[in-house]
Amino acid sequence: MKFVSSRELRISPGMVWKKLEKAKDLVITSNGRPVGVLTRANEESLEDVLASLRAGRAQRAVLEMRRAAVARSLNRWSDKDVEAIIRKSRRGRGKVAAGDKR
């Protein structure tokens, strides 16, 4: 992975675009720390690139939720435990969801 400072991007954007053309992805840094990623795209590939980025973010969110569940031992719950919590929550709201049998 190639790194480019935000200063370099500001001062020499043409050089950064050339680097991006070769590397396809560049990590932008500020004070030596990553702050963003530049990904090569054009008019034809833009929608696909954006869809891939969104899918990657969604996968990352799921991974973080799974890790949080493991940290809280929620991954050990059975389906019966989960259903009991859902029923209790629904009763607390005072509403009956479609298909909910009390």
matplotlib code that plots the C-alpha trace (Angstrom):
import matplotlib.pyplot as plt

x = [0.0, 1.3, 1.0, 0.7, 0.6, -2.3, 0.4, 1.7, -1.9, -2.4, 0.9, 1.4, -2.0, -0.7, 2.0, -0.6, -2.9, 0.1, 0.8, -2.9, -2.9, -0.1, -1.1, -4.9, -5.3, -3.4, -3.6, -3.8, -1.9, -1.9, 0.9, 1.9, -1.5, -3.9, -7.0, -8.4, -8.1, -8.0, -9.3, -9.0, -12.3, -13.6, -17.0, -17.6, -16.4, -17.6, -20.9, -19.2, -16.4, -18.9, -21.0, -17.8, -16.9, -20.4, -20.4, -17.0, -18.3, -21.3, -19.1, -16.9, -20.0, -21.2, -17.7, -17.6, -21.1, -20.0, -16.9, -19.0, -21.4, -18.5, -17.0, -20.4, -20.9, -24.0, -22.9, -23.7, -27.5, -29.8, -32.6, -35.0, -33.1, -33.3, -37.0, -37.8, -36.0, -37.9, -41.3, -40.4, -39.4, -42.7, -44.8, -42.9, -43.8, -47.5, -47.7, -48.2, -46.1, -47.6, -47.3, -46.5, -48.5, -49.0]
y = [0.0, 3.4, 6.4, 10.1, 12.9, 15.4, 18.1, 16.4, 16.1, 19.8, 21.0, 18.5, 17.0, 16.2, 14.0, 12.3, 11.6, 9.9, 7.8, 6.9, 5.9, 3.4, 2.2, 2.2, 3.0, 5.4, 6.0, 9.7, 10.5, 13.5, 13.7, 10.2, 8.7, 7.3, 9.6, 8.4, 6.3, 7.5, 4.9, 5.2, 5.5, 6.9, 7.6, 4.0, 2.5, 5.0, 3.3, -0.1, 1.4, 3.1, -0.1, -2.0, 0.5, 0.5, -3.4, -3.3, -0.9, -3.1, -6.1, -4.2, -3.1, -6.7, -7.8, -5.1, -6.2, -9.8, -8.9, -6.8, -9.7, -12.0, -9.5, -9.3, -13.1, -12.6, -15.1, -17.9, -17.1, -19.8, -19.0, -19.5, -16.8, -14.3, -15.0, -14.5, -11.1, -10.1, -11.0, -9.1, -6.1, -6.2, -6.4, -3.4, -1.3, -2.2, -3.0, -6.4, -6.9, -8.8, -12.5, -12.1, -14.5, -13.7]
z = [0.0, -1.0, 1.4, 0.5, 3.0, 2.9, 2.5, -0.7, -2.0, -1.4, -2.8, -5.7, -6.7, -10.2, -8.8, -6.5, -9.5, -11.3, -8.2, -8.0, -11.6, -10.9, -7.4, -7.9, -4.1, -1.9, 1.8, 2.7, 6.0, 8.3, 10.8, 9.8, 10.6, 8.0, 7.6, 4.3, 1.1, -2.5, -5.0, -8.7, -10.5, -13.8, -15.3, -16.2, -13.0, -10.4, -9.5, -9.2, -7.1, -4.8, -4.5, -3.5, -0.9, 0.6, 0.7, 2.4, 5.0, 5.6, 6.1, 8.5, 10.5, 10.8, 11.9, 14.6, 15.8, 16.0, 18.0, 20.3, 20.8, 21.6, 24.1, 25.9, 25.6, 23.6, 21.1, 23.5, 23.5, 22.1, 19.7, 22.6, 24.6, 21.8, 21.2, 24.9, 24.9, 21.7, 23.3, 26.5, 24.5, 22.5, 25.6, 27.1, 24.1, 24.4, 20.7, 19.0, 15.9, 13.0, 13.6, 17.4, 19.5, 23.1]

ax = plt.figure().add_subplot(projection="3d")
ax.plot(x, y, z, "-o")
ax.set_aspect("equal")
plt.show()
